Structures are given as structure tokens and as C-alpha cells.
Amino acid sequence: MAGFSIDRPAGESVEALAAPGARQTRRLGVVGLGGMALAHIEGLRKLEGISISAICDVQQSALDQAGERFGIPAEHLHTDYGRLIADDAVDAVVSATPNALHAEVMRLCLLAGKPFLSEKPFTRTYEEAEELNALYATHPVPAMIGFSYRYTPAFRLAKRMLDEGRIGAVRSFSIQYLQGWGAAVYKTPFVWRFDRNVTGTGTLGDLGAHMVDLAHYLFGSFEELSARLQTLIPERIDPRTGEARAVEVDDFASFQSLMANGAAGLFQTTRNAVGSGNQLEASIFGDEGTLMASTERPEEVVWIRVDAETGELVRETRRSPQRERLTQWEDFAAMLNGEPGPGLPDFGAGYENQRVLEAIVRSHEEKRTISLR
Ligand SMILES: NC(=O)c1ccc[n+]([C@@H]2O[C@H](COP(=O)([O-])OP(=O)(O)OC[C@H]3O[C@@H](n4cnc5c(N)ncnc54)[C@H](O)[C@@H]3O)[C@@H](O)[C@H]2O)c1
């Protein structure tokens, strides 16, 4: 890349990049100024010790608007993410671009030795994930992948209750993630989320990545799976041409898994579920009870069990205690200070997630069960 360079000081360790106790203000550069980036900026700006020092978007209007809103000097408004990553005023990067750019932004961050938060899915393809993983082995930096639902109080509480053995050994579970905006009734146009070249997969990488991560967070690694992907609406109108354009990615994905802990899982996701806004939910069945958690009631877990003395069925709603709550942005800031919370979705979680997504696609294409051992 001409005009600037991304160099990492030789021999710099991952610890040196996020030294515990080194509490200087962290200056963040944000790439992609769409819906998710603005949510990240709002969340991060509330934290002490964090400032937004530079931003990047290819849309000049988005760049100018955000620059004015967040008071970013003109010399730190970039249209080229390489320049933002190389900007001396940037200590760490937050990236929320369309999926096709995730790998390249992370690659440049690794080469520059700059910690990052990069959005899901980890990458567009598994090949990209493998290349990045090889680079990470020699150039590690503290990294968070945008699996934001690990910070939903209900799922954190469910995880703690599982770890405490509240429902005994987990035998099976179901996870579904439903949105409605893509349904036929809305005549949703062809946006980047339907473009295979940009996304890799459809609802699978978009929403399925969160389901896979939630299962990973709650139950550990995947051992085997079988899947089916479907394109429910094969053409959508491209707003740039007014013509129908073929959709080559899934808008319904279902799969079943066997986890390494022996639990059997059932998953479904679609963006065509009329009436669902952003509905991610898990039902977990153990030897001694059931847990249910959902973004529809993001602070609560329903716990059903058989009372040991009376033999009666008890249904209790537990609220996540305030003291246990942690936002994704607080954990990102803690990571930059070398003190990430347990369960932070790190680089390895991103890579593993992409490995599972690839197995899902392969299972669908080859119509067979895929082993992930
Ligand atoms: N973790 C979550 O819950 C969550 C939720 C929504 C989106 N996301 C992820 O965040 C990412 C962005 O999604 P979104 O909904 O904000 O999309 P969006 O379309 O609203 O925003 C994307 C932005 O990136 C910009 N962009 C495109 N090419 C660029 C380039 N070369 N350099 C710099 N900027 C560029 C676009 O102009 C746009 O402003 C996606 O990968 C998506 O999967 C995650």
C-alpha cells in the first residue's frame, strides 16, 4: 500500500500491547460508520479512559456527519481503512464493515500490532479465517470478535446457572435466532446482506454465527453436525438497477449438532419470520431441569425444576443481578488494559466459529454429517 506503512515494532509481545495496570487513555479508530459502528461508538464513549480519535467510511456523507457529531479533527477522517489503522492517533481499532472486509482489516491490525474489536462473522470464508489464524500465531494482539450476546444478562446468568449445576447434566438444547425484515411481505430490496460476494453466506453468517457462538459459550465445542440451508426468496429487486437480482445465499438455515460434552443441539435461523424483531433464544434441557433465556426478556432466565422434597414442578424466573452485568464495551476496554473478563469472545472464538460455519455449509452441500473433532 503506497503512502503509508503499517509496521509492528519487532519483538513486541501481546502482553506489551495490553499491559495490566497501564491505564492511559485508549484512542480508538472506528471503521465503517453504519448502524453497528454507531452503537459501538455510543457504548464506548460512555467509558472513562476511552476516546474516539479517528473514523473511516467510504461514504463521505457518513464520514462528515460522524466527524461533526463526535468532534473528530479533519486529519483523522479517513476514507481508506489502511490509513486509519496506520494513524498514529489510533491505539486500537473497532471495525464494523460489511463482511468482505473483516479479514483484511484484521490482517492490517495484526501487522500493525493494534488491538481490535472486529464484527461477526469472523470472516467471509474459511480460507480467509485460516490465513488470518496463521498470521495470528506469529503476530498476536488482544482481540475481541463481535459476539455481543455473550453480554446479554440472561445468557450470562444461564451460563452461571449451568456451571453451578442447577439443571444437572445438559442433555439437549435448542437455539433459534429470528428476525423478520427479509420476509416476502416487506418486498425487501437486494442489500449487501444478500450478496454472496460480500457476505459469504446469508442468514447463516449473519445470525447463525451468533447461535454457534452462544452454543460455544454455553456448552463448549462442537463435535459433529448436519445442516440444511435454503433460499426462500430467490430474487430481490436491486435498488441500483430496478431489476430483479438472483439471491445466492441462504435466508433459512437449520442444523443439528452433537457437542463435545455429549449434549445434542437443534438450531434454526431466518430473517423472514414476520413479527420477530431480534429474537435470539435458548432452551436448555438437563437431567434435573430446564433453563430458558431470550433476548425478548434480556434480563431474565426461566428455571424449571422438580422440587427434591415435594416432587412438584417449580417454575421460577430469576433476574440477572446488577453486579454481574458487564457490557461488551466495558469488557473491550478491560481487554485493552490487559484485564479481559472470563468468556471474552477472543480471536480463537472467532476462528472456531468460522470453522463451524464452514462445516455447516459443507454438510448442506454434501448432504452428510460433518465431524469437527
Ligand atoms: N454484533 C452484532 O450484534 C451485529 C449487529 C449488526 C451488525 N453486525 C455486523 O456489523 C457489520 C456492519 O453491519 P451494519 O449493520 O452496521 O452495516 P451497515 O451497512 O449499516 O454499515 C456498514 C458501513 O460500512 C461502510 N463501508 C463499506 N465499505 C467500506 C470500506 N471499504 N471502508 C470503510 N467503510 C466501509 C459503509 O459505507 C457503511 O457505512 C457486519 O459485519 C454485521 O455482520 C453485528
The ligand as an ORCA input file, in Angstrom:
! r2SCAN-3c Opt
* xyz 0 1
  N     -22.767     -7.995     16.769
  C     -23.964     -7.683     16.345
  O     -24.948     -7.906     17.025
  C     -24.124     -7.049     14.995
  C     -25.316     -6.379     14.644
  C     -25.407     -5.768     13.396
  C     -24.343     -5.863     12.512
  N     -23.219     -6.540     12.851
  C     -22.092     -6.651     11.910
  O     -21.530     -5.366     11.733
  C     -21.102     -5.217     10.388
  C     -21.732     -3.970      9.821
  O     -23.121     -4.115      9.826
  P     -24.087     -2.832      9.798
  O     -25.447     -3.341     10.050
  O     -23.542     -1.758     10.661
  O     -23.940     -2.453      8.250
  P     -24.203     -1.064      7.571
  O     -24.452     -1.358      6.134
  O     -25.202     -0.266      8.353
  O     -22.802     -0.299      7.722
  C     -21.627     -0.657      7.051
  C     -20.789      0.602      6.873
  O     -19.516      0.224      6.342
  C     -19.172      1.193      5.356
  N     -18.182      0.672      4.431
  C     -18.365     -0.107      3.337
  N     -17.188     -0.322      2.722
  C     -16.237      0.302      3.454
  C     -14.825      0.450      3.329
  N     -14.146     -0.102      2.314
  N     -14.172      1.185      4.261
  C     -14.843      1.769      5.276
  N     -16.180      1.674      5.445
  C     -16.860      0.947      4.541
  C     -20.495      1.522      4.683
  O     -20.424      2.737      3.959
  C     -21.429      1.603      5.899
  O     -21.441      2.891      6.466
  C     -21.468     -6.502      9.651
  O     -20.359     -7.345      9.537
  C     -22.523     -7.142     10.543
  O     -22.491     -8.550     10.469
  C     -23.098     -7.101     14.073
*
